[in-house]
């Protein structure tokens, strides 16, 4: 009898399970049909060369796309200049926001048909050249030979201005100084700060926009024989995006097209980043304190979001 009771209990449990499954099945299937499919994550990848204005604008873009425009992730990748253009061209990167023209023209030419170049986001006037601390009391490149300066410090040797100084400027003026790569901008700025604090005589590559022009009293040396050539002319700073970005990511595309900054705003943004000690935190702080600047970009992107 005990075995019979156990058998009946097992059979009853099985029957109830089948009944429950039969009743719940259609309802569950209906719920599954009515449930909206999960939306794919909104992600973007932006390239960065590591220069301060590029770090600033790319982190500002990341902050606002994630905080205001529903992007799940905006990844920032720091690379050398040649791979940046190559990867935007082949679609591995969505954008590169620190394109200096004509300085980067040779890199752009190789991917011209595979990228779209946006209007310049920087509305100020750029400058790049050889600079010295004002206490050296010189105003032109040939006057470097009247000082005890032994080298002209700069960024990586493959940069356009590095090549021009080594190959053209030094022989044109018969300078006794050698060109010395102090590597990335952060290393260069460390050297500049240290040497100015020590009152040393030295020359280095400087550029604007950059916070160094507010912090230090610098003199950009005149180039009477135009040895720097087209680098003496103001450049535009713009963004290159992959060709399909307008169709694939209309919100990010509209945002980057709308973004524009003055020299004062770039310097202020870089200052906020330096104060925060973290590019993303500094960019978020700056955006919060400059809502009137960023809101038009956000509104333009939201309009694109509504229309897509």
C-alpha positions, -999 to +999 in steps of 0.1 A: +000+000+000+028+024+008+043+019-026+009+025-042+004+058-024+039+070-035+031+061-071-002+079-070+016+110-055+042+110-083+015+106-110-006+134-095+024+157-094+032+150-130-003+156-141-005+189-122+028+200-137+016+192-173-017+211-166+001+241-153+024+241-182-004+238-206-023+267-190+007+290-187+022+283-221+000+304-244+001+333-220+038+332-217+042+330-254+018+360-258+039+379-233+070+371-252+054+383-284+043+415-268+077+422-251+098+448-270+131+434-282+161+448-263+177+478-279+213+475-290+238+494-269+246+528-282+284+529-284+310+551-301+348+550-304+367+583-308+405+585-315+428+609-297+464+619-303+470+630-267+474+667-274+457+688-247+430+704-269+422+670-283+420+654-249+397+682-238+373+681-267+371+643-269+364+640-232+338+668-234+321+649-263+322+617-243+307+634-212+278+649-231+270+619-253+268+597-223+252+621-198+227+639-221+222+618-253+217+582-241+250+568-252+259+537-232+296+540-239+320+564-257+354+548-258+385+571-262+416+555-278+449+573-278+471+565-309+498+581-331+486+604-358+490+580-388+470+551-372+443+576-362+436+586-398+439+550-410+414+537-385+388+564-392+392+556-428+387+518-424+358+523-399+376+510-367+372+545-352+341+566-356+359+600-353+391+619-347+385+654-333+420+669-334+427+673-371+451+702-378+451+714-414+473+719-433+496+702-408+479+668-411+471+670-448+495+642-458+477+618-435+443+630-446+451+625-483+455+588-478+419+584-466+402+613-483+376+592-500+367+572-468+361+600-443+341+631-440+358+663-428+335+685-406+337+723-404+363+735-379+352+733-343+378+758-331+368+793-339+400+810-327+433+816-345+459+788-341+496+794-338+526+771-338+563+779-337+595+781-317+591+799-284+613+810-255+607+824-221+604+862-222+633+866-198+657+856-226+650+889-243+652+877-279+625+880-306+636+860-337+649+826-345+684+836-357+690+853-323+691+819-307+727+818-317+733+848-294+722+827-264+736+797-245+707+775-257+720+741-268+688+725-281+653+732-294+629+709-275+599+695-292+574+667-296+578+634-315+601+634-344+574+624-369+554+655-363+554+680-392+570+708-373+597+685-359+607+675-394+606+711-406+628+724-377+654+696-382+654+697-420+648+733-429+649+758-400+682+748-384+702+748-417+684+780-430+696+800-400+729+779-394+717+774-358+741+758-334+712+742-316+701+706-322+665+695-323+656+673-294+624+653-291+610+655-256+584+630-267+547+636-260+533+670-251+530+661-214+568+654-213+575+686-232+554+706-208+571+690-178+604+702-192+591+737-199+578+741-164+610+728-148+633+749-169+613+781-164+612+776-127+650+772-128+654+803-150+672+784-178+677+796-213+660+772-238+638+770-268+609+747-276+579+741-298+548+760-286+513+762-299+479+778-294+453+770-283+469+757-251+469+766-214+507+772-214+501+805-231+482+817-200+505+802-174+539+813-188+552+845-203+563+833-237+577+848-269+570+832-302+601+839-323+598+856-356+608+836-387+622+863-410+631+839-438+598+819-435+617+787-429+586+771-413+567+778-445+530+770-443+533+762-406+536+800-400+500+803-413+470+797-390+456+762-391+421+750-388+412+724-361+384+701-372+370+666-369+372+636-393+345+610-391+340+577-409+320+580-441+289+561-428+287+579-394+258+602-405+236+572-413+248+549-385+250+575-356+230+606-366+229+619-330+267+618-325+272+632-360+249+661-353+265+668-320+301+669-334+290+691-363+274+716-339+303+717-314+323+749-315+347+765-290+366+798-288+403+801-276+391+813-242+367+784-239+394+758-248+418+773-223+392+774-196+382+737-204+418+726-202+422+745-170+392+727-155+407+694-165+441+703-149+423+714-117+403+681-116+433+659-123+411+638-145+400+647-181+365+633-179+357+648-145+371+681-156+351+681-188+319+673-168+326+701-144+332+726-172+300+715-190+280+720-158+295+755-154+290+764-191+255+752-198+248+781-221+277+770-243+269+732-245+231+734-246+228+744-283+249+713-293+227+691-272+195+705-287+208+700-322+217+664-314+183+658-298+166+671-329+185+646-350+175+619-324+139+629-329+141+628-367+160+595-369 
